[in-house]
Amino acid sequence: MTTLGILHPGSMGAAVAAQARRSGAEVLWCPAGRSTSSKERAERYGLTPIRALSEMVERADIILSLCPPAAAEDVAQNVAACSYAGIYVDGNAVSPATMANISAIVQRSGATAVDGSVIGSPPSDSKSPRLYLSGPADALHPVAQLFEGSTVQARLLSGELGQASALKLSYSSYQKASRVLAAVAYALASDHGVEAELLDIAEGRTTSYLAETAYFPKVAARSWRWGPEMKEAAHALEEAGLPSDLADAAAAVMERWAGLKDTSPDLALVVQELHVSPKGEPT
């Protein structure tokens, strides 16, 4: 039986870990310093608690990091400091350059780095996200086998480390930035009392995010996590010699929603917060 360590059981991490467990793996997690919500999720999904990260390093064949992108390198440093020598999968929304740094960190302790990216909503009986993997071929297959028969679709990429990260940020830089742009456009129309007319125009275009106003509050509540992801997208675009202004701008917009972290705001509050700077001052 393969043993998987998950860092950490947030909404995505816990759901992905649960799918590995359903496929027969034992899944370890470390409660030290984690929130009550994380502990409740881990218990609900039947994850095995351990005393410390050092115990996970000793027992896990594979460690999967699913955390906010801004913390990805620190998490890798902590694992490497425990002399981990197994397979380390970074599944975070980081740039290829950041992934290269993470690979160098874990390789110093003897671990094999795998670049991963999850595209889609947290897995469930009705949702089936894709887990893209790139890196050393002999390390990819054991990771993919963790999810055989589950709702996580493991997809192996033939290239080197960085491909999975590049794919994630290529998708995110459009999908998430376009949601933000739609919210800003709606806010401008709302200021001038023409939001109904804007929606009437948008509803004639079935693929327009402008018609999906119910999604704006979800974006705002997740912006504490998506903002750093947009900054990583900007780094990736810069590395490729492409304009990064939109990704940087999206991150700046998301900073205005920082006070709505993990809440359930209504549309009016989300629009109002777009008019307030990160310092709480009206713009």
C-alpha positions as CSV (number, residue, x, y, z in Angstrom):
1,M,0.0,0.0,0.0
2,T,1.4,3.4,-1.0
3,T,1.6,6.0,1.7
4,L,0.8,9.6,0.7
5,G,1.6,12.7,2.8
6,I,-0.6,15.8,2.1
7,L,0.5,19.4,2.8
8,H,-2.1,20.6,3.6
9,P,-5.8,19.5,3.7
10,G,-7.4,22.7,2.5
11,S,-10.5,22.5,0.4
12,M,-8.6,21.3,-2.6
13,G,-5.9,19.3,-0.7
14,A,-8.3,17.4,1.4
15,A,-10.6,16.5,-1.5
16,V,-7.6,15.3,-3.6
17,A,-6.2,13.3,-0.7
18,A,-9.6,11.7,-0.2
19,Q,-9.6,10.4,-3.7
20,A,-6.1,8.8,-3.2
21,R,-7.4,7.2,0.0
22,R,-10.4,5.8,-1.8
23,S,-8.0,4.2,-4.3
24,G,-6.2,2.4,-1.5
25,A,-3.5,4.7,-0.3
26,E,-2.9,5.6,3.3
27,V,-2.9,9.4,3.6
28,L,-1.0,11.2,6.4
29,W,-1.3,14.8,7.5
30,C,0.2,16.9,10.2
31,P,-2.3,18.8,12.5
32,A,0.4,20.9,14.2
33,G,-0.4,24.6,13.5
34,R,-3.4,23.9,11.3
35,S,-6.8,25.5,11.6
36,T,-9.9,24.0,13.0
37,S,-11.4,23.9,9.5
38,S,-8.4,21.8,8.3
39,K,-8.7,19.4,11.2
40,E,-12.4,19.0,10.5
41,R,-11.8,18.3,6.8
42,A,-9.0,15.8,7.6
43,E,-11.3,13.9,10.0
44,R,-14.2,13.9,7.6
45,Y,-12.1,12.4,4.8
46,G,-10.4,9.8,7.1
47,L,-6.9,11.2,6.9
48,T,-4.3,9.8,9.3
49,P,-2.9,12.4,11.8
50,I,0.8,12.3,12.7
51,R,2.8,14.0,15.4
52,A,5.2,16.0,13.2
53,L,6.4,16.6,9.7
54,S,9.5,14.4,10.5
55,E,7.2,11.5,10.9
56,M,5.5,12.1,7.5
57,V,9.0,12.3,5.9
58,E,9.9,8.9,7.4
59,R,6.6,7.1,6.4
60,A,5.5,8.7,3.1
61,D,6.4,7.3,-0.3
62,I,5.0,10.4,-1.9
63,I,4.4,13.9,-0.5
64,L,2.0,16.2,-2.3
65,S,2.1,19.9,-1.6
66,L,-1.2,21.7,-2.2
67,C,-1.0,25.1,-0.5
68,P,-1.3,28.8,-1.4
69,P,1.5,29.5,-4.0
70,A,3.2,32.1,-1.9
71,A,4.0,29.4,0.7
72,A,5.1,26.7,-1.8
73,E,8.9,27.3,-1.4
74,D,8.7,27.5,2.4
75,V,6.8,24.2,2.5
76,A,9.4,22.6,0.3
77,Q,12.2,23.9,2.5
78,N,10.5,22.4,5.6
79,V,10.3,19.0,3.9
80,A,13.9,19.1,2.7
81,A,15.1,20.1,6.2
82,C,13.8,16.7,7.4
83,S,15.9,14.9,4.8
84,Y,13.1,13.6,2.7
85,A,14.2,11.2,-0.1
86,G,11.0,10.1,-1.7
87,I,8.8,11.6,-4.4
88,Y,7.9,15.3,-3.8
89,V,5.0,16.6,-5.9
90,D,4.5,20.3,-6.0
91,G,0.9,20.7,-7.1
92,N,0.7,24.5,-6.6
93,A,0.0,27.3,-9.0
94,V,3.6,28.5,-9.3
95,S,5.7,29.7,-12.3
96,P,8.1,27.3,-14.0
97,A,11.0,29.3,-12.5
98,T,9.5,28.9,-9.0
99,M,9.1,25.2,-9.7
100,A,12.8,25.0,-10.7
101,N,13.6,26.5,-7.3
102,I,11.4,24.0,-5.5
103,S,13.0,21.2,-7.4
104,A,16.5,22.3,-6.4
105,I,15.4,22.6,-2.8
106,V,14.0,19.1,-2.4
107,Q,16.7,17.5,-4.6
108,R,19.4,18.6,-2.1
109,S,17.8,16.2,0.4
110,G,17.7,13.4,-2.1
111,A,14.0,13.7,-3.1
112,T,12.7,13.4,-6.6
113,A,10.7,16.4,-7.7
114,V,7.5,16.1,-9.8
115,D,5.8,19.2,-11.2
116,G,2.0,19.0,-10.8
117,S,-1.0,21.2,-11.4
118,V,-4.7,20.7,-10.6
119,I,-7.1,22.2,-13.1
120,G,-10.8,22.2,-12.1
121,S,-12.8,22.2,-8.9
122,P,-12.1,20.0,-5.9
123,P,-12.9,16.4,-6.8
124,S,-16.3,14.9,-5.7
125,D,-18.8,12.4,-7.0
126,S,-19.9,15.0,-9.6
127,K,-16.6,16.9,-10.3
128,S,-13.5,15.4,-11.9
129,P,-10.5,17.7,-12.1
130,R,-7.4,16.9,-14.0
131,L,-4.0,16.5,-12.3
132,Y,-1.3,17.2,-14.8
133,L,2.2,15.8,-14.0
134,S,5.6,16.5,-15.6
135,G,9.1,15.5,-14.7
136,P,11.1,12.3,-14.4
137,A,9.1,9.5,-16.1
138,D,9.8,6.9,-13.4
139,A,8.4,9.2,-10.8
140,L,5.2,10.2,-12.7
141,H,3.6,6.7,-12.8
142,P,3.6,6.1,-9.0
143,V,1.9,9.4,-8.6
144,A,-0.7,8.7,-11.3
145,Q,-1.4,5.3,-9.8
146,L,-2.5,7.0,-6.6
147,F,-5.6,8.2,-8.4
148,E,-6.5,5.2,-10.6
149,G,-10.3,4.6,-10.4
150,S,-10.9,7.9,-8.6
151,T,-12.5,11.2,-9.9
152,V,-9.0,12.8,-10.2
153,Q,-7.9,12.4,-13.8
154,A,-4.1,12.1,-13.8
155,R,-2.6,13.3,-17.1
156,L,1.1,12.7,-17.8
157,L,3.0,15.3,-19.8
158,S,6.0,14.2,-21.9
159,G,8.2,17.2,-21.1
160,E,10.4,18.3,-18.3
161,L,9.7,20.0,-15.0
162,G,7.8,23.2,-15.5
163,Q,5.4,22.0,-18.1
164,A,2.6,21.3,-15.6
165,S,3.1,24.6,-13.9
166,A,3.2,26.4,-17.3
167,L,-0.1,24.8,-18.3
168,K,-1.8,25.8,-15.0
169,L,-0.7,29.4,-15.3
170,S,-1.5,29.6,-19.0
171,Y,-5.1,28.6,-18.1
172,S,-5.3,30.6,-14.9
173,S,-4.0,33.8,-16.5
174,Y,-7.0,33.8,-18.8
175,Q,-9.7,32.1,-16.7
176,K,-9.2,34.0,-13.5
177,A,-8.2,37.3,-15.0
178,S,-11.3,37.3,-17.2
179,R,-13.5,36.8,-14.1
180,V,-11.9,39.8,-12.5
181,L,-12.3,41.9,-15.6
182,A,-16.0,41.0,-15.7
183,A,-16.4,42.1,-12.1
184,V,-14.7,45.5,-12.8
185,A,-16.8,46.0,-15.9
186,Y,-20.0,45.3,-13.9
187,A,-18.9,47.7,-11.1
188,L,-18.4,50.5,-13.7
189,A,-21.8,49.9,-15.2
190,S,-23.3,49.8,-11.7
191,D,-21.8,53.2,-10.8
192,H,-23.7,54.7,-13.8
193,G,-27.0,52.7,-13.3
194,V,-26.6,50.7,-16.5
195,E,-25.8,47.3,-15.0
196,A,-29.1,45.8,-16.3
197,E,-28.3,47.0,-19.8
198,L,-24.8,45.5,-19.6
199,L,-26.2,42.2,-18.5
200,D,-28.8,42.3,-21.3
201,I,-26.0,42.7,-23.8
202,A,-23.9,40.0,-22.1
203,E,-26.7,37.5,-22.0
204,G,-26.8,37.5,-25.8
205,R,-23.3,36.1,-25.7
206,T,-23.6,32.7,-24.0
207,T,-19.9,32.4,-23.2
208,S,-19.6,35.8,-21.5
209,Y,-18.6,35.9,-17.8
210,L,-20.4,39.2,-17.6
211,A,-23.6,37.2,-17.3
212,E,-22.3,35.2,-14.3
213,T,-22.6,37.8,-11.6
214,A,-23.3,35.1,-9.0
215,Y,-19.6,34.0,-9.5
216,F,-18.1,37.4,-8.5
217,P,-18.6,36.8,-4.7
218,K,-16.8,33.4,-5.0
219,V,-13.9,35.1,-6.8
220,A,-13.7,37.8,-4.1
221,A,-13.7,35.2,-1.2
222,R,-10.9,33.3,-2.9
223,S,-8.8,36.3,-3.9
224,W,-6.4,35.9,-0.9
225,R,-5.3,32.7,-2.7
226,W,-5.8,33.7,-6.3
227,G,-3.9,37.0,-6.0
228,P,-0.5,35.3,-5.4
229,E,-1.3,32.9,-8.3
230,M,-1.7,35.9,-10.6
231,K,1.6,37.2,-9.5
232,E,3.2,33.9,-10.4
233,A,1.4,34.1,-13.8
234,A,3.0,37.5,-14.3
235,H,6.4,36.0,-13.6
236,A,5.8,33.3,-16.1
237,L,4.7,35.8,-18.8
238,E,7.8,37.9,-18.1
239,E,10.0,34.9,-18.5
240,A,8.5,34.3,-21.9
241,G,8.8,37.9,-23.0
242,L,5.0,38.4,-23.0
243,P,3.0,41.3,-21.4
244,S,2.4,40.7,-17.8
245,D,0.3,43.8,-17.1
246,L,-3.1,42.1,-17.0
247,A,-1.9,39.5,-14.5
248,D,-0.3,42.1,-12.3
249,A,-3.4,44.2,-12.5
250,A,-5.6,41.3,-11.6
251,A,-3.5,40.7,-8.5
252,A,-3.9,44.3,-7.6
253,V,-7.7,44.1,-8.0
254,M,-7.8,41.0,-5.8
255,E,-5.9,42.8,-3.0
256,R,-9.0,45.0,-2.7
257,W,-11.0,42.0,-1.7
258,A,-8.5,40.9,1.0
259,G,-10.9,41.6,3.8
260,L,-13.4,39.1,2.3
261,K,-11.2,36.0,2.7
262,D,-13.2,32.8,3.1
263,T,-16.5,34.7,3.6
264,S,-19.8,34.6,1.7
265,P,-20.3,38.2,0.6
266,D,-23.2,39.4,-1.5
267,L,-22.8,41.1,-4.8
268,A,-23.3,44.6,-3.5
269,L,-20.5,44.2,-1.0
270,V,-18.1,42.7,-3.6
271,V,-18.7,45.7,-5.9
272,Q,-18.3,48.1,-2.9
273,E,-15.0,46.6,-2.0
274,L,-13.7,47.3,-5.5
275,H,-14.0,51.0,-4.6
276,V,-11.7,50.6,-1.5
277,S,-7.9,50.4,-1.6
278,P,-6.0,47.7,0.3
279,K,-5.4,50.4,3.0
280,G,-9.2,50.8,3.4
281,E,-9.3,54.2,1.7
282,P,-11.9,55.1,-0.9
283,T,-10.5,55.4,-4.4
